[in-house]
Amino acid sequence: MEFQLTINTDNATFEEEEDRHQELASILRVTARRIAMLPATWKAFSFAVQDSNGNAVGRAELAQ
């Protein structure tokens, strides 16, 4: 199996230098919660990762 997490930081949400790390940490927390809620029987998944404004900024994928 392989897990990949891609986050594109080239959007307005990441422009403010003092907020950049907070936004990234928030995206990671939300992504971790979503993965934790998936049924353990799932062998693979793929979903869009969103910033705090709801914009798609990447993808989380688990593939066999």
Contacts in CASP RR format, 6 or more apart in sequence:
PFRMAT RR
TARGET T0000
AUTHOR 0000-0000-0000
METHOD contacts of the structure
MODEL  1
MEFQLTINTDNATFEEEEDRHQELASILRVTARRIAMLPATWKAFSFAVQ
DSNGNAVGRAELAQ
1 43 0 8 1.000
1 44 0 8 1.000
1 62 0 8 1.000
1 63 0 8 1.000
1 64 0 8 1.000
2 62 0 8 1.000
2 63 0 8 1.000
3 60 0 8 1.000
3 61 0 8 1.000
3 62 0 8 1.000
4 59 0 8 1.000
4 60 0 8 1.000
4 61 0 8 1.000
4 63 0 8 1.000
5 31 0 8 1.000
5 49 0 8 1.000
5 59 0 8 1.000
5 60 0 8 1.000
5 61 0 8 1.000
6 49 0 8 1.000
6 58 0 8 1.000
6 59 0 8 1.000
6 60 0 8 1.000
7 24 0 8 1.000
7 27 0 8 1.000
7 49 0 8 1.000
7 57 0 8 1.000
7 58 0 8 1.000
8 57 0 8 1.000
8 58 0 8 1.000
9 20 0 8 1.000
9 24 0 8 1.000
9 57 0 8 1.000
11 51 0 8 1.000
11 55 0 8 1.000
11 57 0 8 1.000
12 53 0 8 1.000
13 19 0 8 1.000
13 23 0 8 1.000
13 51 0 8 1.000
13 52 0 8 1.000
13 53 0 8 1.000
13 55 0 8 1.000
13 57 0 8 1.000
14 20 0 8 1.000
14 23 0 8 1.000
14 24 0 8 1.000
14 51 0 8 1.000
23 51 0 8 1.000
23 52 0 8 1.000
26 52 0 8 1.000
27 49 0 8 1.000
27 50 0 8 1.000
27 51 0 8 1.000
27 52 0 8 1.000
27 57 0 8 1.000
30 49 0 8 1.000
30 50 0 8 1.000
31 49 0 8 1.000
31 60 0 8 1.000
34 47 0 8 1.000
34 60 0 8 1.000
35 45 0 8 1.000
35 60 0 8 1.000
38 45 0 8 1.000
42 62 0 8 1.000
43 62 0 8 1.000
43 64 0 8 1.000
44 61 0 8 1.000
44 62 0 8 1.000
44 63 0 8 1.000
44 64 0 8 1.000
45 60 0 8 1.000
45 61 0 8 1.000
45 62 0 8 1.000
46 59 0 8 1.000
46 60 0 8 1.000
46 61 0 8 1.000
46 62 0 8 1.000
46 63 0 8 1.000
47 59 0 8 1.000
47 60 0 8 1.000
47 61 0 8 1.000
48 56 0 8 1.000
48 58 0 8 1.000
48 59 0 8 1.000
49 56 0 8 1.000
49 57 0 8 1.000
49 58 0 8 1.000
49 59 0 8 1.000
49 60 0 8 1.000
50 56 0 8 1.000
50 57 0 8 1.000
51 57 0 8 1.000
END
